[in-house]
Structure formats: structure tokens, C-alpha cells
Amino acid sequence: MRTEQEIFNELEVIAAQEGFWEVIAFFCWKDTFIHLSGEKLDAEAFAQTFDRTRLSRTEISTLFGLACKRGFSDNQLSSDELKERAEHVWRLLDELHHSFYPPLDFVTLSEKIGSNDGNDIPDFGEFMRELDPNRDKNHFMREAIFYGGDGVFKHQYRDLAKRRYSLDEDWIEANKGFKISQAVDVISAIEQIQLEKYNQLASSAKSWPLPYHLPIFIFTTSEVVTRSDLGEEVVEAVIAALSAKPEEGMKCFKSVDDFNHRNAFPIIKIGEDTFVSFQAYSLW
């Protein structure tokens, strides 16, 4: 069994390869949207979000952070290349998940259980420490934190944002150049632009999955201005507050425990007026 750091290092090597941004876009398309035909969102369609094969938001953010360490690349992959790389990444992330728990010595464990006379039920924590004094109880907490579900839906962050930051409104407008209500409009516009691009690509696609997923998550300032009905200066101010260049702040990201700059700045500037954002949830 490989260590967590060994697996993380291999993911970083893969993330530096040409075309990896398309791999991230594929996972975001597959795992952050609800796919259905028609207008009806029923229980069966919504149940997709609980499929265990879907990557978690933290896993996607980790891939995003690793990709940013080597800068942006919009190389397209063939369907076979995408399938091969996506399967490889999925297997590595599955291996990474299991690496959070150190392996147990099952022979010693069975001997310990067999030697118990049955009269005493030992405390599980004490039992595990006796079995392996070097075993770190924090492994369980780290796994729960990294893979735990989100506390709220993204629309709840959206609806509560205006109330949550109401007392900061004057400071934000004076120092950042926009109001909270305007930030809500900008993020809503970005999300709608992505949904529209996805629907357009899906309706025109001749294959499934889509031949190219990255364009769904790329947008321009002018697109947001048109969609939000806000002035260009305000839109630029909101995007500036939530964006960074790909490599910015990423040198310290060397393990899953390190601060991921992409969680604080989910929008990446890839051109003078062009940006990419993979998870609307992170923006909210």
C-alpha cells in the first residue's frame, strides 16, 4: 500500500501533462451537473448527486490546484485519451482515499480478539492504541473532514449572502468597488453562462460524453456584463476579488493538508478578458 504523499505526488505529475485541464472539465461536467432530458427534475435524476463514483468537491479542487501549479493548457484530448486519463485519475483518487487509513495487522488483531475472555468490552480507541501505539487517531478526523459532504446547498449560500454580509456592505463597496447584491448577480450570471454553454454543446453533440468539455467553464467579462445587466467596471471588480492567475499562491500546495489557493480564488485568469471557473459552489 502506497503512502498518501506518494499518491499525491503522482497526481501532481499527471496534472502537469498537456490536456489535464480537459480531464478536470470532464469530471466537473460529469459530477457537478445533474444530467436529464426534458424539463422534469425527478427523484431519479436528483439521485445522481449521491452516486459514490462521483468525485467530491474537495477532490476536484485538489485536481484544480495541482493543474494550476503548471499553468493553463487548453489542449484537447481524443475520446480514448480522455477515457484513459480519467480512469487513471479516478483510480489514484480512490487509492488516495484508502491511504488515509494506515493498514492494520490483522493477524495481531485476531490474536488480541481471541485472547479476550469476553467479560470486558475494551474501549475501541484504547484497543487500537494498544494494538498499534503509533497509529494516529487523527486519520479518522482527516478523512471525515476531506470527504465529508457539504453542509448546505449552493443556492442557500446564494440566498443568505446578502444577509450574511449586510454589515460589511459599506466596507466592501468602498474597498472592493461593488455591493454584495452585485456580487450575487455576477456569480449567478457566471453559473447561467456555464449552464447555457453546456445545454448548447449537449444539444449539438453527436457523441456522449461530449467531445470537448473545457469550453463550458470558460467565460469572458463581456459575457458576464451582458448576462448580469451590470456595468463593466462592477463586473471586473467582482471577478478581480475572486480570481487569480493559475500559478499564483500554489507553490505551498504540496499535500492535501496544505492551503489550496484555488479554494480562496476559484476563478482563474487565463487571458486579458478570459477566465475559467470549474465549480460554482466554490464561488458561492
Buried (B, 14 or more C-beta within 10 A) or exposed (E): EBEBEEBBBBBBEBBBBEBBBBBBBBBBBBBBBEEEEEEEEEEEBEEBEEEEEBBBBBBBBBBBBBBBBBBBBBEBBEEEBBEEBBEBBBEBBBBBBEBBBEEEEEEEBEEBEEEEEEEEEEEEEEBBEEBBEEBEEEBEEBBEEBEEEEEEEBEEBBBEBBEEBEEEEEEBBEEBBBBBEBBBBBBBBBBBBBEEBBEEBBEEEEEEBBBBBBBBBBBBBEBBBEBBEBEEEBBBBBBBBBBBBBBBBBEEBEEBEEEBBBBEBBBBBBEEBBBBBBBBBBBB
